Amino acid sequence: MNQLRTSLLMALVLLVSSCDPDMVYDRFMSTPDGEWSWHNVGVFGFEITDTVSLHDIYLQVRHTVDYPMSNLYMFVEVKGPSGQFHRDTVNMILAEPGGKWIGTGTGRLRELRLLYRKQARFSEAGQYSISLEQAMRKATLPVTDVGVRVERVNP
């Protein structure tokens, strides 16, 4: 049942994303057994050909309602085609102070997208990668999928 729901959700994402001309890249990585551990780093590689347009970069997370905290710290690494490298620590807020989940979803699964970089310019064409690493004090968390989305910004 859970695999069927995940398959239907992925098909819907592919259908919707194929109709979005500004979407450059949009991928999720499923975590083993629905648990994101310190050792499970999500690496997302994508090609940039447009160095003139601005881009918004989003970090995406799917978690269960069993998630024990209201936030999620991640280490984010961005690597460029000539070896450029940038590392950040990002705090994604998943729930309001009263405990209500911020993300969308039904049942036991929630999805949230965080704007990581607004109107970023890729200065060089080529292969880029963004790595997401869980940076919380707990070794594993009930995070089922992590992802990255890159969109071209219309002026």
N, CA and C atoms as an extended XYZ file, in Angstrom:
465
Properties=species:S:1:pos:R:3:atomname:S:1:resname:S:1:resid:I:1 pbc="F F F"
N         0.823       -1.199        0.000 N   MET     1
C         0.000        0.000        0.000 CA  MET     1
C         0.865        1.261        0.000 C   MET     1
N         1.915        1.270        0.858 N   ASN     2
C         2.789        2.428        0.929 CA  ASN     2
C         3.563        2.614       -0.368 C   ASN     2
N         4.005        1.495       -0.988 N   GLN     3
C         4.717        1.582       -2.268 CA  GLN     3
C         3.796        2.110       -3.357 C   GLN     3
N         2.544        1.705       -3.334 N   LEU     4
C         1.584        2.176       -4.319 CA  LEU     4
C         1.389        3.679       -4.182 C   LEU     4
N         1.246        4.147       -2.948 N   ARG     5
C         1.057        5.581       -2.715 CA  ARG     5
C         2.284        6.367       -3.174 C   ARG     5
N         3.495        5.851       -2.859 N   THR     6
C         4.720        6.516       -3.289 CA  THR     6
C         4.816        6.540       -4.809 C   THR     6
N         4.472        5.445       -5.467 N   SER     7
C         4.519        5.381       -6.930 CA  SER     7
C         3.544        6.365       -7.563 C   SER     7
N         2.345        6.445       -7.014 N   LEU     8
C         1.359        7.393       -7.535 CA  LEU     8
C         1.811        8.834       -7.321 C   LEU     8
N         2.400        9.117       -6.174 N   LEU     9
C         2.896       10.458       -5.900 CA  LEU     9
C         4.014       10.828       -6.870 C   LEU     9
N         4.938        9.900       -7.122 N   MET    10
C         6.033       10.175       -8.052 CA  MET    10
C         5.505       10.397       -9.469 C   MET    10
N         4.505        9.615       -9.890 N   ALA    11
C         3.912        9.796      -11.217 CA  ALA    11
C         3.261       11.170      -11.329 C   ALA    11
N         2.603       11.593      -10.272 N   LEU    12
C         1.970       12.916      -10.264 CA  LEU    12
C         3.022       14.015      -10.342 C   LEU    12
N         4.121       13.869       -9.599 N   VAL    13
C         5.196       14.854       -9.644 CA  VAL    13
C         5.777       14.945      -11.045 C   VAL    13
N         6.008       13.806      -11.689 N   LEU    14
C         6.543       13.813      -13.055 CA  LEU    14
C         5.579       14.468      -14.032 C   LEU    14
N         4.298       14.197      -13.889 N   LEU    15
C         3.289       14.781      -14.761 CA  LEU    15
C         3.238       16.291      -14.602 C   LEU    15
N         3.222       16.760      -13.350 N   VAL    16
C         3.146       18.201      -13.092 CA  VAL    16
C         4.429       18.890      -13.531 C   VAL    16
N         5.587       18.271      -13.228 N   SER    17
C         6.854       18.921      -13.570 CA  SER    17
C         7.071       19.003      -15.078 C   SER    17
N         6.496       18.090      -15.838 N   SER    18
C         6.686       18.130      -17.287 CA  SER    18
C         5.950       19.307      -17.905 C   SER    18
N         5.018       19.909      -17.183 N   CYS    19
C         4.263       21.060      -17.673 CA  CYS    19
C         4.847       22.370      -17.190 C   CYS    19
N         5.985       22.355      -16.526 N   ASP    20
C         6.581       23.547      -15.929 CA  ASP    20
C         7.832       23.935      -16.713 C   ASP    20
N         7.743       24.921      -17.622 N   PRO    21
C         8.895       25.264      -18.462 CA  PRO    21
C        10.044       25.910      -17.685 C   PRO    21
N         9.786       26.453      -16.492 N   ASP    22
C        10.842       27.094      -15.709 CA  ASP    22
C        11.584       26.120      -14.798 C   ASP    22
N        11.093       24.901      -14.680 N   MET    23
C        11.741       23.914      -13.837 CA  MET    23
C        12.980       23.373      -14.555 C   MET    23
N        14.132       23.511      -13.921 N   VAL    24
C        15.390       23.033      -14.476 CA  VAL    24
C        15.710       21.642      -13.938 C   VAL    24
N        15.410       21.419      -12.659 N   TYR    25
C        15.743       20.152      -12.010 CA  TYR    25
C        14.810       19.951      -10.824 C   TYR    25
N        14.313       18.740      -10.641 N   ASP    26
C        13.437       18.427       -9.503 CA  ASP    26
C        13.525       16.929       -9.230 C   ASP    26
N        14.256       16.550       -8.166 N   ARG    27
C        14.438       15.142       -7.843 CA  ARG    27
C        14.356       14.932       -6.334 C   ARG    27
N        13.858       13.749       -5.972 N   PHE    28
C        13.853       13.285       -4.588 CA  PHE    28
C        14.696       12.024       -4.501 C   PHE    28
N        15.263       11.785       -3.338 N   MET    29
C        15.951       10.553       -3.021 CA  MET    29
C        15.232        9.930       -1.833 C   MET    29
N        14.808        8.692       -1.969 N   SER    30
C        14.178        7.992       -0.848 CA  SER    30
C        15.254        7.530        0.125 C   SER    30
N        14.940        7.609        1.411 N   THR    31
C        15.878        7.149        2.427 CA  THR    31
C        15.620        5.670        2.721 C   THR    31
N        16.645        4.913        3.075 N   PRO    32
C        16.455        3.487        3.370 CA  PRO    32
C        15.496        3.287        4.548 C   PRO    32
N        14.475        2.496        4.347 N   ASP    33
C        13.489        2.172        5.380 CA  ASP    33
C        12.806        3.407        5.965 C   ASP    33
N        12.774        4.525        5.212 N   GLY    34
C        12.102        5.735        5.682 CA  GLY    34
C        12.798        6.415        6.838 C   GLY    34
N        14.092        6.167        7.000 N   GLU    35
C        14.889        6.764        8.074 CA  GLU    35
C        16.106        7.456        7.467 C   GLU    35
N        16.283        8.734        7.792 N   TRP    36
C        17.445        9.473        7.285 CA  TRP    36
C        18.528        9.450        8.354 C   TRP    36
N        19.635        8.801        8.051 N   SER    37
C        20.730        8.685        9.016 CA  SER    37
C        21.843        9.667        8.670 C   SER    37
N        22.738        9.824        9.622 N   TRP    38
C        23.895       10.685        9.407 CA  TRP    38
C        24.727       10.218        8.220 C   TRP    38
N        24.722        8.940        7.953 N   HIS    39
C        25.599        8.363        6.925 CA  HIS    39
C        24.954        8.328        5.537 C   HIS    39
N        23.695        8.724        5.448 N   ASN    40
C        22.973        8.649        4.184 CA  ASN    40
C        22.889       10.052        3.572 C   ASN    40
N        23.855       10.396        2.736 N   VAL    41
C        23.922       11.727        2.128 CA  VAL    41
C        23.230       11.690        0.772 C   VAL    41
N        22.302       12.620        0.557 N   GLY    42
C        21.639       12.733       -0.739 CA  GLY    42
C        22.452       13.616       -1.666 C   GLY    42
N        22.818       13.102       -2.824 N   VAL    43
C        23.605       13.867       -3.793 CA  VAL    43
C        22.760       14.032       -5.049 C   VAL    43
N        22.603       15.274       -5.490 N   PHE    44
C        21.749       15.609       -6.623 CA  PHE    44
C        22.590       16.351       -7.655 C   PHE    44
N        22.793       15.724       -8.816 N   GLY    45
C        23.595       16.319       -9.876 CA  GLY    45
C        22.711       16.806      -11.005 C   GLY    45
N        23.030       17.986      -11.538 N   PHE    46
C        22.233       18.557      -12.620 CA  PHE    46
C        23.104       19.426      -13.511 C   PHE    46
N        22.666       19.568      -14.744 N   GLU    47
C        23.389       20.331      -15.763 CA  GLU    47
C        22.791       21.735      -15.859 C   GLU    47
N        23.652       22.747      -15.858 N   ILE    48
C        23.229       24.129      -16.083 CA  ILE    48
C        23.796       24.585      -17.418 C   ILE    48
N        22.903       25.041      -18.302 N   THR    49
C        23.335       25.578      -19.594 CA  THR    49
C        23.084       27.080      -19.686 C   THR    49
N        22.153       27.592      -18.892 N   ASP    50
C        21.756       29.005      -18.919 CA  ASP    50
C        22.466       29.754      -17.795 C   ASP    50
N        23.484       30.543      -18.163 N   THR    51
C        24.229       31.319      -17.168 CA  THR    51
C        23.748       32.763      -17.082 C   THR    51
N        22.722       33.099      -17.841 N   VAL    52
C        22.189       34.462      -17.844 CA  VAL    52
C        21.005       34.598      -16.886 C   VAL    52
N        20.113       33.624      -16.888 N   SER    53
C        18.908       33.685      -16.053 CA  SER    53
C        19.237       33.499      -14.579 C   SER    53
N        18.340       34.014      -13.740 N   LEU    54
C        18.418       33.780      -12.302 CA  LEU    54
C        17.645       32.511      -11.977 C   LEU    54
N        18.029       31.853      -10.895 N   HIS    55
C        17.403       30.594      -10.494 CA  HIS    55
C        17.081       30.613       -9.009 C   HIS    55
N        15.956       30.015       -8.633 N   ASP    56
C        15.627       29.751       -7.239 CA  ASP    56
C        15.967       28.290       -6.967 C   ASP    56
N        16.610       28.047       -5.828 N   ILE    57
C        16.991       26.692       -5.435 CA  ILE    57
C        16.224       26.338       -4.161 C   ILE    57
N        15.529       25.207       -4.204 N   TYR    58
C        14.716       24.754       -3.076 CA  TYR    58
C        15.271       23.444       -2.521 C   TYR    58
N        15.184       23.289       -1.204 N   LEU    59
C        15.454       22.026       -0.539 CA  LEU    59
C        14.103       21.433       -0.162 C   LEU    59
N        13.938       20.131       -0.374 N   GLN    60
C        12.638       19.496       -0.166 CA  GLN    60
C        12.788       18.311        0.790 C   GLN    60
N        11.777       18.155        1.657 N   VAL    61
C        11.799       17.076        2.642 CA  VAL    61
C        10.410       16.477        2.757 C   VAL    61
N        10.360       15.161        2.836 N   ARG    62
C         9.130       14.442        3.200 CA  ARG    62
C         9.422       13.706        4.505 C   ARG    62
N         8.556       13.893        5.486 N   HIS    63
C         8.742       13.234        6.777 CA  HIS    63
C         7.412       12.696        7.273 C   HIS    63
N         7.474       11.792        8.236 N   THR    64
C         6.245       11.268        8.822 CA  THR    64
C         5.839       12.136       10.000 C   THR    64
N         4.603       11.963       10.451 N   VAL    65
C         4.129       12.719       11.610 CA  VAL    65
C         4.765       12.209       12.907 C   VAL    65
N         5.579       11.160       12.818 N   ASP    66
C         6.330       10.668       13.970 CA  ASP    66
C         7.624       11.450       14.188 C   ASP    66
N         7.889       12.427       13.332 N   TYR    67
C         9.107       13.224       13.472 CA  TYR    67
C         9.098       13.858       14.868 C   TYR    67
N        10.172       13.683       15.653 N   PRO    68
C        10.123       14.057       17.070 CA  PRO    68
C        10.405       15.524       17.401 C   PRO    68
N        10.756       16.344       16.426 N   MET    69
C        11.102       17.741       16.701 CA  MET    69
C        10.369       18.662       15.728 C   MET    69
N        10.551       19.952       15.907 N   SER    70
C         9.864       20.911       15.044 CA  SER    70
C        10.762       21.456       13.939 C   SER    70
N        12.032       21.042       13.916 N   ASN    71
C        12.950       21.541       12.895 CA  ASN    71
C        13.888       20.439       12.428 C   ASN    71
N        14.633       20.762       11.375 N   LEU    72
C        15.593       19.815       10.809 CA  LEU    72
C        16.812       20.601       10.344 C   LEU    72
N        17.954       20.335       10.960 N   TYR    73
C        19.205       20.927       10.497 CA  TYR    73
C        19.807       20.020        9.431 C   TYR    73
N        20.332       20.660        8.369 N   MET    74
C        21.000       19.945        7.290 CA  MET    74
C        22.292       20.659        6.935 C   MET    74
N        23.306       19.870        6.554 N   PHE    75
C        24.494       20.425        5.926 CA  PHE    75
C        24.233       20.380        4.424 C   PHE    75
N        24.469       21.509        3.745 N   VAL    76
C        24.228       21.614        2.307 CA  VAL    76
C        25.549       21.986        1.639 C   VAL    76
N        25.951       21.158        0.673 N   GLU    77
C        27.153       21.447       -0.097 CA  GLU    77
C        26.782       21.635       -1.561 C   GLU    77
N        27.286       22.719       -2.132 N   VAL    78
C        27.073       22.994       -3.554 CA  VAL    78
C        28.442       22.968       -4.228 C   VAL    78
N        28.561       22.140       -5.279 N   LYS    79
C        29.812       22.037       -6.024 CA  LYS    79
C        29.554       22.427       -7.469 C   LYS    79
N        30.467       23.234       -8.027 N   GLY    80
C        30.347       23.694       -9.400 CA  GLY    80
C        31.252       22.946      -10.350 C   GLY    80
N        31.129       23.211      -11.650 N   PRO    81
C        31.874       22.460      -12.662 CA  PRO    81
C        33.389       22.656      -12.616 C   PRO    81
N        33.859       23.764      -12.057 N   SER    82
C        35.310       24.002      -11.986 CA  SER    82
C        35.857       23.777      -10.583 C   SER    82
N        35.093       23.064       -9.761 N   GLY    83
C        35.548       22.783       -8.404 CA  GLY    83
C        35.099       23.799       -7.371 C   GLY    83
N        34.272       24.774       -7.781 N   GLN    84
C        33.761       25.720       -6.808 CA  GLN    84
C        33.012       24.934       -5.726 C   GLN    84
N        33.089       25.427       -4.491 N   PHE    85
C        32.539       24.667       -3.378 CA  PHE    85
C        31.972       25.634       -2.349 C   PHE    85
N        30.767       25.325       -1.867 N   HIS    86
C        30.153       26.142       -0.818 CA  HIS    86
C        29.418       25.212        0.135 C   HIS    86
N        29.616       25.406        1.432 N   ARG    87
C        28.960       24.560        2.446 CA  ARG    87
C        28.187       25.451        3.405 C   ARG    87
N        26.942       25.066        3.685 N   ASP    88
C        26.052       25.796        4.590 CA  ASP    88
C        25.467       24.845        5.617 C   ASP    88
N        25.019       25.414        6.709 N   THR    89
C        24.153       24.716        7.649 CA  THR    89
C        22.795       25.388        7.551 C   THR    89
N        21.754       24.604        7.279 N   VAL    90
C        20.411       25.139        7.064 CA  VAL    90
C        19.478       24.570        8.126 C   VAL    90
N        18.638       25.445        8.691 N   ASN    91
C        17.627       25.027        9.658 CA  ASN    91
C        16.263       25.112        8.976 C   ASN    91
N        15.641       23.970        8.729 N   MET    92
C        14.316       23.930        8.117 CA  MET    92
C        13.283       23.756        9.234 C   MET    92
N        12.372       24.712        9.366 N   ILE    93
C        11.314       24.640       10.365 CA  ILE    93
C        10.185       23.774        9.806 C   ILE    93
N         9.847       22.697       10.516 N   LEU    94
C         8.840       21.751       10.061 CA  LEU    94
C         7.482       21.934       10.732 C   LEU    94
N         7.463       22.544       11.931 N   ALA    95
C         6.213       22.684       12.679 CA  ALA    95
C         6.151       24.052       13.344 C   ALA    95
N         4.933       24.531       13.528 N   GLU    96
C         4.696       25.782       14.246 CA  GLU    96
C         4.963       25.560       15.732 C   GLU    96
N         5.128       26.640       16.517 N   PRO    97
C         5.381       26.471       17.958 CA  PRO    97
C         4.323       25.615       18.672 C   PRO    97
N         3.091       25.654       18.228 N   GLY    98
C         2.035       24.854       18.834 CA  GLY    98
C         2.050       23.392       18.418 C   GLY    98
N         2.919       23.025       17.474 N   GLY    99
C         3.041       21.635       17.054 CA  GLY    99
C         2.391       21.302       15.727 C   GLY    99
N         1.668       22.252       15.114 N   LYS   100
C         1.024       21.987       13.826 CA  LYS   100
C         2.083       21.929       12.725 C   LYS   100
N         2.022       20.857       11.906 N   TRP   101
C         2.983       20.700       10.812 CA  TRP   101
C         2.791       21.804        9.777 C   TRP   101
N         3.895       22.315        9.258 N   ILE   102
C         3.852       23.385        8.259 CA  ILE   102
C         3.651       22.815        6.856 C   ILE   102
N         4.197       21.680        6.565 N   GLY   103
C         4.144       21.105        5.229 CA  GLY   103
C         2.762       20.648        4.816 C   GLY   103
N         2.663       20.276        3.549 N   THR   104
C         1.407       19.757        3.014 CA  THR   104
C         1.406       18.243        3.123 C   THR   104
N         0.229       17.667        3.028 N   GLY   105
C         0.152       16.216        3.033 CA  GLY   105
C        -1.085       15.717        3.740 C   GLY   105
N        -1.329       14.431        3.561 N   THR   106
C        -2.446       13.787        4.215 CA  THR   106
C        -1.942       12.529        4.891 C   THR   106
N        -2.734       12.020        5.817 N   GLY   107
C        -2.320       10.811        6.518 CA  GLY   107
C        -1.091       11.071        7.357 C   GLY   107
N        -0.120       10.185        7.259 N   ARG   108
C         1.052       10.251        8.125 CA  ARG   108
C         2.267       10.928        7.470 C   ARG   108
N         2.147       11.398        6.229 N   LEU   109
C         3.277       11.952        5.492 CA  LEU   109
C         3.094       13.448        5.266 C   LEU   109
N         4.163       14.215        5.470 N   ARG   110
C         4.164       15.653        5.220 CA  ARG   110
C         5.320       15.989        4.282 C   ARG   110
N         5.112       17.004        3.431 N   GLU   111
C         6.142       17.454        2.487 CA  GLU   111
C         6.318       18.957        2.640 C   GLU   111
N         7.566       19.380        2.617 N   LEU   112
C         7.879       20.791        2.806 CA  LEU   112
C         9.001       21.189        1.858 C   LEU   112
N         8.896       22.387        1.331 N   ARG   113
C         9.912       22.942        0.432 CA  ARG   113
C        10.425       24.231        1.051 C   ARG   113
N        11.757       24.378        1.094 N   LEU   114
C        12.395       25.571        1.661 CA  LEU   114
C        13.189       26.271        0.570 C   LEU   114
N        12.968       27.572        0.409 N   LEU   115
C        13.752       28.358       -0.544 CA  LEU   115
C        15.155       28.530        0.036 C   LEU   115
N        16.113       27.847       -0.559 N   TYR   116
C        17.501       27.865       -0.089 CA  TYR   116
C        18.261       29.065       -0.667 C   TYR   116
N        18.153       29.286       -1.948 N   ARG   117
C        18.796       30.432       -2.608 CA  ARG   117
C        17.790       31.087       -3.538 C   ARG   117
N        17.580       32.383       -3.348 N   LYS   118
C        16.642       33.140       -4.179 CA  LYS   118
C        17.431       33.887       -5.245 C   LYS   118
N        17.004       33.747       -6.476 N   GLN   119
C        17.588       34.445       -7.619 CA  GLN   119
C        19.103       34.269       -7.704 C   GLN   119
N        19.535       33.026       -7.609 N   ALA   120
C        20.962       32.694       -7.737 CA  ALA   120
C        21.337       32.674       -9.216 C   ALA   120
N        22.551       33.067       -9.490 N   ARG   121
C        23.057       33.017      -10.859 CA  ARG   121
C        24.177       31.978      -10.912 C   ARG   121
N        24.056       31.042      -11.822 N   PHE   122
C        25.116       30.065      -12.053 CA  PHE   122
C        26.083       30.708      -13.034 C   PHE   122
N        27.287       30.994      -12.578 N   SER   123
C        28.237       31.775      -13.382 CA  SER   123
C        28.905       30.985      -14.493 C   SER   123
N        28.778       29.666      -14.439 N   GLU   124
C        29.465       28.831      -15.418 CA  GLU   124
C        28.549       27.680      -15.830 C   GLU   124
N        28.511       27.397      -17.106 N   ALA   125
C        27.741       26.246      -17.585 CA  ALA   125
C        28.479       24.964      -17.203 C   ALA   125
N        27.695       23.915      -16.967 N   GLY   126
C        28.304       22.631      -16.650 CA  GLY   126
C        27.538       21.867      -15.589 C   GLY   126
N        28.205       20.858      -15.045 N   GLN   127
C        27.596       19.955      -14.072 CA  GLN   127
C        27.757       20.516      -12.653 C   GLN   127
N        26.636       20.655      -11.961 N   TYR   128
C        26.614       21.085      -10.569 CA  TYR   128
C        26.073       19.943       -9.720 C   TYR   128
N        26.402       19.957       -8.430 N   SER   129
C        25.801       18.989       -7.514 CA  SER   129
C        25.491       19.675       -6.194 C   SER   129
N        24.402       19.227       -5.587 N   ILE   130
C        24.015       19.684       -4.261 CA  ILE   130
C        23.867       18.444       -3.396 C   ILE   130
N        24.566       18.442       -2.258 N   SER   131
C        24.507       17.337       -1.311 CA  SER   131
C        23.752       17.769       -0.068 C   SER   131
N        22.868       16.891        0.425 N   LEU   132
C        22.108       17.146        1.647 CA  LEU   132
C        22.485       16.082        2.672 C   LEU   132
N        22.890       16.540        3.850 N   GLU   133
C        23.292       15.636        4.923 CA  GLU   133
C        22.525       16.001        6.188 C   GLU   133
N        21.939       15.019        6.820 N   GLN   134
C        21.200       15.207        8.066 CA  GLN   134
C        22.176       15.651        9.154 C   GLN   134
N        21.859       16.740        9.886 N   ALA   135
C        22.790       17.312       10.862 CA  ALA   135
C        22.173       17.465       12.251 C   ALA   135
N        21.239       16.590       12.578 N   MET   136
C        20.614       16.648       13.896 CA  MET   136
C        21.405       15.792       14.894 C   MET   136
N        21.060       15.886       16.177 N   ARG   137
C        21.771       15.118       17.211 CA  ARG   137
C        21.351       13.655       17.236 C   ARG   137
N        20.188       13.348       16.663 N   LYS   138
C        19.744       11.949       16.580 CA  LYS   138
C        20.336       11.318       15.321 C   LYS   138
N        20.826       10.099       15.460 N   ALA   139
C        21.496        9.425       14.339 CA  ALA   139
C        20.555        9.111       13.187 C   ALA   139
N        19.277        8.825       13.473 N   THR   140
C        18.290        8.570       12.425 CA  THR   140
C        17.011        9.335       12.740 C   THR   140
N        16.336        9.740       11.682 N   LEU   141
C        15.087       10.504       11.803 CA  LEU   141
C        14.063        9.952       10.819 C   LEU   141
N        12.751       10.039       11.157 N   PRO   142
C        11.715        9.550       10.242 CA  PRO   142
C        11.479       10.503        9.067 C   PRO   142
N        12.497       10.638        8.226 N   VAL   143
C        12.435       11.422        6.992 CA  VAL   143
C        12.466       10.406        5.855 C   VAL   143
N        11.427       10.387        5.039 N   THR   144
C        11.307        9.360        4.006 CA  THR   144
C        11.991        9.722        2.696 C   THR   144
N        12.065       11.032        2.402 N   ASP   145
C        12.661       11.487        1.140 CA  ASP   145
C        13.268       12.874        1.342 C   ASP   145
N        14.360       13.150        0.631 N   VAL   146
C        14.935       14.490        0.570 CA  VAL   146
C        15.126       14.833       -0.901 C   VAL   146
N        15.084       16.119       -1.212 N   GLY   147
C        15.184       16.487       -2.617 CA  GLY   147
C        15.669       17.896       -2.844 C   GLY   147
N        15.904       18.184       -4.116 N   VAL   148
C        16.354       19.497       -4.572 CA  VAL   148
C        15.543       19.872       -5.798 C   VAL   148
N        15.154       21.132       -5.855 N   ARG   149
C        14.456       21.673       -7.021 CA  ARG   149
C        15.147       22.976       -7.423 C   ARG   149
N        15.388       23.141       -8.726 N   VAL   150
C        15.973       24.360       -9.279 CA  VAL   150
C        15.012       24.877      -10.328 C   VAL   150
N        14.621       26.147      -10.180 N   GLU   151
C        13.675       26.785      -11.111 CA  GLU   151
C        14.292       28.042      -11.702 C   GLU   151
N        14.074       28.264      -12.969 N   ARG   152
C        14.463       29.507      -13.621 CA  ARG   152
C        13.463       30.584      -13.182 C   ARG   152
N        13.970       31.761      -12.844 N   VAL   153
C        13.118       32.849      -12.391 CA  VAL   153
C        12.754       33.734      -13.574 C   VAL   153
N        11.457       33.945      -13.779 N   ASN   154
C        11.016       34.844      -14.836 CA  ASN   154
C        11.130       36.288      -14.355 C   ASN   154
N        11.788       37.134      -15.137 N   PRO   155
C        11.941       38.557      -14.725 CA  PRO   155
C        10.618       39.290      -14.727 C   PRO   155
